[in-house]
Amino acid sequence: MIGLLKAIQRGEHLINGFRNRDLQQLLYDGPASDQKEYRRRSAAISRKLSMLRAHGVIRKISHAHRYQVSPEARTMLVAILTPTPAFIKSTNSGRRRLEIVGLRSLRVG
């Protein structure tokens, strides 16, 4: 999910937005090997885009197959994708926890 958020926040998408195909190129290593794989990838990205639209993170550009990050979500994405060392704390199990003042702990990685 972090990879998807990083992909939609890229500066190249600020003016014209992004398409499903653009995200596929960023999130997958190479082109799909066959038509079945292409459709599977397209469907997976579509489901993620629907989820981001439902949460108000992205908005559809009218009369186009493109999306843009909403202005309110831009600040949120910067906060999510820019962890500071003060927020990350090691635990005994070796897993990391993201601790934000006033919020409950979230597992990371």
Helices and strands as residue ranges (DSSP letters): H 2-9, G 11-13, H 20-27, H 35-54, E 58-60, E 67-69, H 71-81, G 85-87, E 88-90, E 96-98, E 106-108
